[in-house]
Structure formats: structure tokens, C-alpha cells
């Protein structure tokens, strides 16, 4: 029967399924790579933001102490 012969309908269908599996696997690999790149970028951006917040908190503390000193001197 043409269904079960080598190169028949079943073989053709299996080949098509295998090709689709390979394409999907390739897509998954590309998406995983993009996710890793995005995560790396976000971690770098978060680190920069975290450093900036720490600097701003230090500046806030300094300004608060300076304003407190002004109030004491002008009090």
C-alpha cells in the first residue's frame, strides 16, 4: 500500500512533522537567547538604577542635615 511503503504517505507525514519539530526547536532556541539578552540588559539597568537611588538617598541625607544645621543656626 502507498501509505506504508518507503516514501509513502506516512513517511511523508513523518518527515513533515520532523521538519516542523526542528523549526519549532530553532524558534525556541532563538527566543531563549533573546530572553537571556533581555534579562542581562534588565539586570544591568537595575544595577545602574539601584546605584542612582543609593546616591540620591545619600544626597537626601546630606541635604537634610544641612537644612537642620541652618535651622539650628537661625533658630
JOCORLIN-V999345 format. One record per residue. N is the residue number from 1. RES is the residue in one small letter. D_CENTER is the distance of its C-alpha to the mean C-alpha in Angstrom with 1 decimal. Layout:
# JOCORLIN-V999345
<<N,RES,D_CENTER> <N,RES,D_CENTER>>
This chain:
# JOCORLIN-V999345
<<1,x,51.9> <2,x,49.3> <3,x,46.6> <4,x,46.8> <5,x,48.0> <6,x,45.9> <7,x,44.0> <8,x,45.0> <9,x,43.0> <10,x,41.2> <11,x,40.2> <12,x,39.0> <13,x,37.0> <14,x,35.5> <15,x,34.6> <16,x,32.9> <17,x,30.9> <18,x,30.0> <19,x,28.9> <20,x,26.7> <21,x,25.1> <22,x,24.4> <23,x,22.8> <24,x,20.6> <25,x,19.7> <26,x,18.8> <27,x,16.7> <28,x,14.8> <29,x,14.4> <30,x,13.1> <31,x,10.5> <32,x,9.5> <33,x,9.5> <34,x,7.5> <35,x,4.6> <36,x,5.6> <37,x,6.0> <38,x,3.2> <39,x,2.6> <40,x,6.2> <41,x,6.8> <42,x,6.0> <43,x,8.1> <44,x,10.5> <45,x,11.0> <46,x,11.5> <47,x,14.0> <48,x,15.8> <49,x,16.1> <50,x,17.4> <51,x,19.8> <52,x,21.0> <53,x,21.7> <54,x,23.6> <55,x,25.6> <56,x,26.4> <57,x,27.6> <58,x,29.8> <59,x,31.2> <60,x,31.8> <61,x,33.7> <62,x,35.7> <63,x,36.6> <64,x,37.6> <65,x,39.9> <66,x,41.4> <67,x,42.1> <68,x,43.6> <69,x,45.8> <70,x,47.0> <71,x,47.9> <72,x,49.9> <73,x,51.7> <74,x,52.5> <75,x,53.1>>
